[in-house]
Amino acid sequence: MLQLIRRPELVSRLGLTDSALDRAIRDGFVPPPVKLSPDPTRRAVGWPAHEADEVIAARIAGLDPEATRGLVADLLERRINAAITTVQAHESLRSPVVRESAP
């Protein structure tokens, strides 16, 4: 089951301060958050829980900084690909099926 976690939980899980989390995101050691609302005036964000779990596993495994950045880049690529796949699936459900008539 996919779950989004909010900043206080992510900070707690990672054992970081708020400012350390901001640096980790900026430096590529933690994925950036996703917006929780399509309304651009809303600021609510969250992180996919499984991404946090993978970052924690990498820290436990002692991944070097470059490998951790690579993991985060891979997580972001998977996030984007999953979103594209979901949008395409929904579009195909809404599009009428066009069948060619027999001659």
DORONU-549410 format. One record per residue (C-alpha): residue in three letters; residue number from 0; x, y, z. Coordinates in steps of 0.1 Angstrom, whole numbers. Layout:
<vexkols>
VEXKOL;ALA;NUM;X;Y;Z
...
</vexkols>
This chain:
<vexkols>
VEXKOL;MET;0;0;0;0
VEXKOL;LEU;1;14;34;-10
VEXKOL;GLN;2;15;59;18
VEXKOL;LEU;3;26;95;21
VEXKOL;ILE;4;43;108;52
VEXKOL;ARG;5;45;144;63
VEXKOL;ARG;6;76;163;72
VEXKOL;PRO;7;76;157;110
VEXKOL;GLU;8;74;120;105
VEXKOL;LEU;9;102;120;79
VEXKOL;VAL;10;124;141;102
VEXKOL;SER;11;117;116;130
VEXKOL;ARG;12;124;85;108
VEXKOL;LEU;13;156;99;94
VEXKOL;GLY;14;168;113;128
VEXKOL;LEU;15;175;147;113
VEXKOL;THR;16;167;182;122
VEXKOL;ASP;17;145;203;99
VEXKOL;SER;18;175;223;86
VEXKOL;ALA;19;195;190;81
VEXKOL;LEU;20;166;176;61
VEXKOL;ASP;21;166;207;39
VEXKOL;ARG;22;203;203;33
VEXKOL;ALA;23;199;166;26
VEXKOL;ILE;24;172;173;0
VEXKOL;ARG;25;193;201;-16
VEXKOL;ASP;26;224;179;-17
VEXKOL;GLY;27;205;150;-33
VEXKOL;PHE;28;206;126;-3
VEXKOL;VAL;29;168;126;2
VEXKOL;PRO;30;142;129;-25
VEXKOL;PRO;31;122;162;-26
VEXKOL;PRO;32;86;161;-15
VEXKOL;VAL;33;55;158;-36
VEXKOL;LYS;34;27;183;-35
VEXKOL;LEU;35;-4;170;-19
VEXKOL;SER;36;-28;194;-36
VEXKOL;PRO;37;-31;204;-73
VEXKOL;ASP;38;-39;240;-60
VEXKOL;PRO;39;-7;260;-65
VEXKOL;THR;40;-16;282;-35
VEXKOL;ARG;41;-15;252;-11
VEXKOL;ARG;42;19;243;4
VEXKOL;ALA;43;11;209;18
VEXKOL;VAL;44;37;183;9
VEXKOL;GLY;45;46;147;17
VEXKOL;TRP;46;70;120;9
VEXKOL;PRO;47;63;85;-3
VEXKOL;ALA;48;69;62;27
VEXKOL;HIS;49;87;36;6
VEXKOL;GLU;50;112;62;-6
VEXKOL;ALA;51;120;71;30
VEXKOL;ASP;52;124;35;38
VEXKOL;GLU;53;149;30;9
VEXKOL;VAL;54;169;60;20
VEXKOL;ILE;55;170;46;56
VEXKOL;ALA;56;181;12;43
VEXKOL;ALA;57;209;29;23
VEXKOL;ARG;58;221;47;54
VEXKOL;ILE;59;220;14;74
VEXKOL;ALA;60;240;-3;46
VEXKOL;GLY;61;266;25;47
VEXKOL;LEU;62;262;36;11
VEXKOL;ASP;63;288;62;1
VEXKOL;PRO;64;275;97;-8
VEXKOL;GLU;65;276;91;-46
VEXKOL;ALA;66;257;58;-43
VEXKOL;THR;67;231;75;-21
VEXKOL;ARG;68;227;103;-47
VEXKOL;GLY;69;223;76;-73
VEXKOL;LEU;70;196;59;-53
VEXKOL;VAL;71;177;92;-49
VEXKOL;ALA;72;180;98;-86
VEXKOL;ASP;73;166;63;-93
VEXKOL;LEU;74;138;69;-68
VEXKOL;LEU;75;128;101;-86
VEXKOL;GLU;76;129;84;-120
VEXKOL;ARG;77;107;56;-107
VEXKOL;ARG;78;83;83;-92
VEXKOL;ILE;79;80;100;-126
VEXKOL;ASN;80;76;68;-145
VEXKOL;ALA;81;49;56;-122
VEXKOL;ALA;82;30;89;-126
VEXKOL;ILE;83;33;88;-164
VEXKOL;THR;84;20;52;-164
VEXKOL;THR;85;-9;61;-142
VEXKOL;VAL;86;-19;91;-163
VEXKOL;GLN;87;-16;70;-195
VEXKOL;ALA;88;-38;43;-180
VEXKOL;HIS;89;-65;68;-170
VEXKOL;GLU;90;-64;84;-204
VEXKOL;SER;91;-68;51;-221
VEXKOL;LEU;92;-99;44;-200
VEXKOL;ARG;93;-115;77;-209
VEXKOL;SER;94;-107;75;-246
VEXKOL;PRO;95;-134;59;-268
VEXKOL;VAL;96;-123;28;-286
VEXKOL;VAL;97;-123;34;-323
VEXKOL;ARG;98;-130;3;-344
VEXKOL;GLU;99;-125;2;-381
VEXKOL;SER;100;-155;-10;-400
VEXKOL;ALA;101;-152;-39;-422
VEXKOL;PRO;102;-151;-31;-460
</vexkols>
